């Protein structure tokens, strides 16, 4: 399932919610976590389908506000990613492979979206690219 959040804890029969946070602001509504009827302690829920690209903290807590766990999650193109994929996503963009986000090269820059690289050197013997 797209944007599915899965957690496993030792406690069963809980009413859990997931909350996405950036800094001190919750993003979107609480995410209802449902316990898998075939596997005790395995809870799942669906993150929002439309969320800005970025890194969020996912906090899992009971309906009473007791925190049961937390983790960093990342969204790229409205999809929940596993692991830290920022570097991979940026490489995809800076190579001009991201549909709808053309990469522009001038003699002194290489730019796509918020990624801006400076190009220096003589272009014959040495070319240096820096961020």
C-alpha positions in Angstrom: 0.0 0.0 0.0 1.3 3.5 -0.8 2.5 5.5 2.1 1.9 2.7 4.6 3.4 3.1 8.0 4.2 -0.2 9.8 5.3 -0.7 13.4 5.8 -3.6 15.7 5.6 -3.3 19.4 5.2 -5.8 22.2 1.9 -4.4 23.4 -1.4 -5.5 21.8 -4.9 -4.1 21.9 -3.8 -0.5 21.8 -5.5 2.4 20.2 -2.6 4.2 18.5 -2.1 7.3 16.3 0.8 8.5 14.3 1.7 12.1 14.1 4.1 13.8 11.6 6.0 16.7 12.9 8.4 19.3 11.4 10.1 21.4 14.1 7.3 22.1 16.6 4.4 21.9 14.1 2.3 18.9 13.4 1.7 18.3 9.7 -1.7 17.0 8.8 -4.2 15.1 10.9 -3.5 12.2 13.2 -2.9 8.9 11.4 -5.0 6.1 12.8 -2.9 3.0 13.4 -4.8 -0.4 13.2 -3.6 -3.6 14.7 -3.2 -6.5 12.3 -5.7 -9.1 13.2 -3.4 -11.9 12.1 -0.3 -10.6 13.9 -0.4 -9.3 17.5 1.6 -6.1 18.1 1.8 -5.2 14.4 0.1 -1.9 13.7 -0.3 -0.1 10.3 -1.7 3.1 9.0 -1.6 5.3 5.9 0.3 8.6 5.8 -1.3 11.5 3.9 -1.3 11.2 0.2 -0.4 14.8 -0.4 2.5 16.1 1.7 5.4 18.4 1.0 8.8 16.9 0.2 10.8 16.9 3.4 12.0 15.1 6.5 9.5 14.6 9.3 9.5 13.0 12.7 6.9 10.3 13.1 5.7 9.9 16.6 3.5 7.0 17.6 1.4 7.5 20.7 -1.7 6.1 22.4 -5.0 8.0 22.3 -4.1 9.2 25.8 -0.8 10.8 24.5 1.7 8.2 25.8 4.6 8.0 23.3 5.3 4.5 22.1 8.0 5.3 19.6 9.4 7.7 17.0 11.4 7.8 13.9 12.6 10.1 11.1 10.7 9.6 7.8 11.1 11.3 4.5 8.6 12.2 1.8 9.6 12.7 -1.9 6.9 13.4 -4.5 4.1 12.6 -2.1 5.6 9.2 -1.3 6.9 7.9 2.0 10.5 6.8 1.6 12.3 4.3 3.6 15.8 5.3 4.8 17.5 8.6 4.0 17.1 9.0 0.2 17.8 12.8 0.0 21.2 12.2 -1.7 19.8 9.8 -4.2 16.8 12.1 -5.0 19.2 15.1 -5.5 21.5 13.1 -7.8 18.4 12.1 -9.8 17.4 15.8 -10.1 20.9 17.2 -10.8 21.3 14.8 -13.7 18.2 16.1 -15.3 16.3 12.8 -14.9 13.4 14.2 -12.9 10.4 14.6 -15.1 9.0 18.2 -15.0 12.2 19.6 -13.4 14.7 20.4 -16.0 18.3 20.9 -15.1 19.9 24.1 -16.5 23.6 24.4 -17.2 25.4 27.7 -17.9 29.2 28.2 -18.1 29.2 29.0 -14.3 26.2 27.1 -12.8 24.2 23.9 -12.8 20.7 24.4 -11.3 17.6 22.3 -10.7 15.0 23.5 -8.2 16.7 24.4 -5.0 19.9 22.6 -5.9 22.5 25.1 -7.2 26.1 24.2 -8.2 28.8 26.6 -9.0 31.2 25.8 -11.9 34.6 27.4 -11.9 38.1 26.8 -13.4 39.4 27.3 -16.9 37.2 24.6 -18.5 40.3 23.1 -20.2 42.7 22.0 -17.6 40.5 22.2 -14.5 36.8 22.4 -13.8 35.5 22.5 -10.2 31.9 22.0 -9.2 30.9 23.2 -5.7 27.6 23.5 -3.9 
